[in-house]
């Protein structure tokens, strides 16, 4: 019996002009790890909703064909029945959490199965340790960061050890360490327990090396079903926006075939003699240990700051300190990436800088309007139609004109993100724009458009501060990276300096090249490799 089977399945949302899925036939076998890829609005989220029974039982609309989940026909079984065999994590984890505390949320699915108290306690402890959220068990869910909430929602989906796991961008709000750990957890569940995994993801570099195969959707149709390397070859020819950074690096350097991950890329470069041996750091004299570390390093203050804060301290009711004596200054036109692990204080800092919250101590000064896009774009959508949210010319500028009559809740996650961004940027030009994880649900083409918009705002004198876990976005957009840890700034330096030479806070290009030449984008890495090949080829 297949873990999941789509048989000529088609689906149209209520009021939609075109089907979201068209004659789809896909099978996922027990123990398979399948990645579902495609541009925004290609049908990935709808496919997962259909597999979980939300389509059409919750969303309504018209469906034809069959979907079988562990032998259960979704025409006869709703989400409640299907949850017994399939654990689901959708794009908006905040809508899936129903209990007051983390421990209660993890226990809820186990209690629903009628397990004994000791079995429930064991299951909660195991999944908390697996996802590194054991220290959150007593925490109220309304005090969690976006990434922490995502891990908790995932824990609830995995707690009962389902035979099939359906995941819609599960790493979108996770820091690099937590994202890598999550993929390894899924691979371990897949290999040791035989759990079938269907994972929809835009950041393919995080998961492609672990996949057995990739299914690609375009306008609701299956256009490619192949192993990772074959899929990357197809993407290079038909949809370049789906190439991973390592694949783009190889293409820029003229190397074939495209690698499915960092390990494969480094092996190929070493075989060609293009990867230099890592340089060991010079020995450090004992007395130098007592000197002040080079990081953090603040940028030189501008004559007139667009936005600044001094001595920020934020303490929660229980006494936990979220921000600790933090100072930050943004110059007009400066583009800065704010990075750090989940719970480091990034979202809290943005809300305080925008005036949504007041610090326990400290001061914020701005030269004008501060625009803020929060993590959940749904918070900005209040109307029944997309064209009621912003003017028609703005919709066209953001590539959303074709969705004018759609309900904002029925469009894809990436489209909702763009719509919310259009709302935030409307009106008077802000002196500073603050974005909190703005690429959730965005494909690479949409990210490139976002970078262009931010560059244009910067050119007009608007300071840009983006809180992100997406190192590729930071490399493409930011002039400066501020790294936050435990409510303190631990690094403040040019982007290439922070995102090269490391592992977790590094782009895929930097990890492939070992940080050599401080090349952090595929274009920079490709130029470096071509130069080395030219030297090697010289007589």
HELIX and SHEET records of a PDB file:
HELIX    1   1 UNK A   44  UNK A   52  1                                   9    
HELIX    2   2 UNK A   54  UNK A   57  1                                   4    
HELIX    3   3 UNK A   79  UNK A   82  1                                   4    
HELIX    4   4 UNK A   93  UNK A   95  5                                   3    
HELIX    5   5 UNK A  102  UNK A  112  1                                  11    
HELIX    6   6 UNK A  117  UNK A  130  1                                  14    
HELIX    7   7 UNK A  134  UNK A  136  5                                   3    
HELIX    8   8 UNK A  141  UNK A  143  5                                   3    
HELIX    9   9 UNK A  146  UNK A  158  1                                  13    
HELIX   10  10 UNK A  176  UNK A  192  1                                  17    
HELIX   11  11 UNK A  204  UNK A  206  5                                   3    
HELIX   12  12 UNK A  208  UNK A  210  5                                   3    
HELIX   13  13 UNK A  228  UNK A  238  1                                  11    
HELIX   14  14 UNK A  240  UNK A  242  5                                   3    
HELIX   15  15 UNK A  245  UNK A  253  1                                   9    
HELIX   16  16 UNK A  262  UNK A  271  1                                  10    
HELIX   17  17 UNK A  286  UNK A  290  5                                   5    
HELIX   18  18 UNK A  346  UNK A  353  1                                   8    
HELIX   19  19 UNK A  377  UNK A  380  5                                   4    
HELIX   20  20 UNK A  386  UNK A  388  5                                   3    
HELIX   21  21 UNK A  392  UNK A  397  1                                   6    
HELIX   22  22 UNK A  401  UNK A  403  5                                   3    
HELIX   23  23 UNK A  413  UNK A  425  1                                  13    
HELIX   24  24 UNK A  444  UNK A  459  1                                  16    
HELIX   25  25 UNK A  471  UNK A  477  1                                   7    
HELIX   26  26 UNK A  495  UNK A  498  1                                   4    
HELIX   27  27 UNK A  508  UNK A  513  1                                   6    
HELIX   28  28 UNK A  516  UNK A  518  5                                   3    
HELIX   29  29 UNK A  522  UNK A  537  1                                  16    
SHEET    1   A 4 UNK A  21  UNK A  28  0                                        
SHEET    2   A 4 UNK A   4  UNK A  12 -1                                        
SHEET    3   A 4 UNK A  62  UNK A  69 -1                                        
SHEET    4   A 4 UNK A  72  UNK A  73 -1                                        
SHEET    1   B 6 UNK A  86  UNK A  89  0                                        
SHEET    2   B 6 UNK A 164  UNK A 168  1                                        
SHEET    3   B 6 UNK A 196  UNK A 200  1                                        
SHEET    4   B 6 UNK A  33  UNK A  37  1                                        
SHEET    5   B 6 UNK A 213  UNK A 218  1                                        
SHEET    6   B 6 UNK A 221  UNK A 226 -1                                        
SHEET    1   C 3 UNK A 321  UNK A 331  0                                        
SHEET    2   C 3 UNK A 305  UNK A 315 -1                                        
SHEET    3   C 3 UNK A 361  UNK A 366 -1                                        
SHEET    1   D 6 UNK A 370  UNK A 373  0                                        
SHEET    2   D 6 UNK A 432  UNK A 436  1                                        
SHEET    3   D 6 UNK A 463  UNK A 467  1                                        
SHEET    4   D 6 UNK A 335  UNK A 340  1                                        
SHEET    5   D 6 UNK A 480  UNK A 485  1                                        
SHEET    6   D 6 UNK A 488  UNK A 494 -1                                        
END                                                                             
